[in-house]
Amino acid sequence: MGLLKYDKITASFDDRVLAHLQPVVWGKLRRGESFSFTWNDSLNEGSGRKSIWLTQGVPIVFEYFGSRAPVLNPHWIQALTKSANSPGGLVVVPEPTAPPRD
């Protein structure tokens, strides 16, 4: 399990999920685009839901448990980017096995 640390928030994600979130978040912040990010907490954290507003100037850390970077699925990055660009903001969508349909 990897960690996403943003300001005083720490959220746990599977390393593979976190590796796919990272380029989406970096891309949005690099372009100066603020956005919301909502996720469901794990069972260990109470199975709740959290939502944060990501913006430039606030430290963010992607911390991985494993030492090997997973092979990234460009279709998943595309689906996550589409989510991040929507009015509802970034949510973790299931990993697709084929290109997303528009």
C-alpha positions as CSV (number, residue, x, y, z in Angstrom):
1,M,0.0,0.0,0.0
2,G,1.3,3.4,-1.0
3,L,0.5,6.7,0.6
4,L,-0.7,10.0,-0.9
5,K,0.2,12.9,1.5
6,Y,-1.3,16.3,0.8
7,D,-1.1,19.0,3.4
8,K,-2.2,17.2,6.6
9,I,-4.1,14.4,4.8
10,T,-2.7,10.9,4.3
11,A,-4.6,8.4,2.2
12,S,-3.7,4.8,1.5
13,F,-3.8,3.4,-2.0
14,D,-2.5,0.3,-3.7
15,D,0.8,1.1,-5.3
16,R,-0.6,0.4,-8.8
17,V,-3.5,2.8,-8.3
18,L,-1.1,5.4,-6.8
19,A,1.2,5.1,-9.8
20,H,-1.6,5.8,-12.2
21,L,-2.9,8.8,-10.1
22,Q,0.5,10.4,-10.0
23,P,0.8,11.5,-13.7
24,V,-2.8,12.7,-13.7
25,V,-2.3,14.8,-10.6
26,W,1.1,16.1,-11.8
27,G,-0.3,17.0,-15.2
28,K,-3.2,19.0,-13.8
29,L,-1.0,20.9,-11.2
30,R,1.7,21.5,-13.8
31,R,-0.9,23.3,-16.0
32,G,-2.0,25.3,-12.9
33,E,-5.4,23.6,-12.8
34,S,-6.9,23.1,-9.3
35,F,-9.4,20.3,-9.0
36,S,-11.2,18.0,-6.5
37,F,-10.2,14.5,-5.7
38,T,-12.6,12.1,-4.0
39,W,-11.9,8.5,-2.9
40,N,-13.3,5.8,-0.6
41,D,-11.4,5.0,2.5
42,S,-10.3,1.4,3.2
43,L,-12.0,-0.8,5.6
44,N,-9.2,-0.2,8.1
45,E,-10.0,3.6,7.9
46,G,-13.7,3.2,8.5
47,S,-15.0,2.7,4.9
48,G,-15.9,6.4,4.6
49,R,-15.3,8.8,1.8
50,K,-12.9,11.8,1.6
51,S,-12.7,14.7,-0.9
52,I,-9.9,17.3,-1.1
53,W,-9.2,20.3,-3.3
54,L,-5.8,20.0,-5.0
55,T,-4.0,23.2,-5.9
56,Q,-0.5,24.4,-6.6
57,G,1.6,25.5,-3.7
58,V,0.6,22.7,-1.3
59,P,3.1,20.0,-0.8
60,I,2.1,16.6,-2.2
61,V,4.0,13.3,-1.8
62,F,3.4,10.0,-3.5
63,E,5.0,7.3,-1.3
64,Y,5.3,3.8,-2.6
65,F,5.7,0.6,-0.5
66,G,7.3,-1.4,-3.4
67,S,10.6,-0.4,-5.0
68,R,9.6,-1.3,-8.5
69,A,7.4,1.0,-10.6
70,P,4.5,-0.8,-12.3
71,V,4.0,-0.7,-16.0
72,L,1.4,2.0,-16.6
73,N,-1.8,1.4,-18.5
74,P,-2.3,4.4,-20.8
75,H,-6.0,3.6,-21.0
76,W,-6.4,3.9,-17.3
77,I,-4.4,7.2,-17.2
78,Q,-6.7,8.5,-20.0
79,A,-9.8,7.4,-18.0
80,L,-8.5,9.0,-14.8
81,T,-7.7,12.2,-16.7
82,K,-11.2,12.3,-18.1
83,S,-12.5,12.0,-14.6
84,A,-10.2,14.8,-13.3
85,N,-11.4,17.1,-16.1
86,S,-15.1,16.5,-15.3
87,P,-17.2,18.7,-13.0
88,G,-17.1,16.0,-10.3
89,G,-13.3,16.0,-10.3
90,L,-10.9,13.1,-10.0
91,V,-12.3,9.7,-8.7
92,V,-10.6,6.4,-8.9
93,V,-12.2,4.5,-11.7
94,P,-11.7,0.8,-12.4
95,E,-8.7,-0.1,-14.6
96,P,-9.9,-0.7,-18.2
97,T,-8.6,-3.4,-20.3
98,A,-9.4,-1.6,-23.6
99,P,-9.4,2.0,-24.7
100,P,-12.2,4.1,-23.2
101,R,-15.1,5.0,-25.5
102,D,-15.9,8.7,-25.9
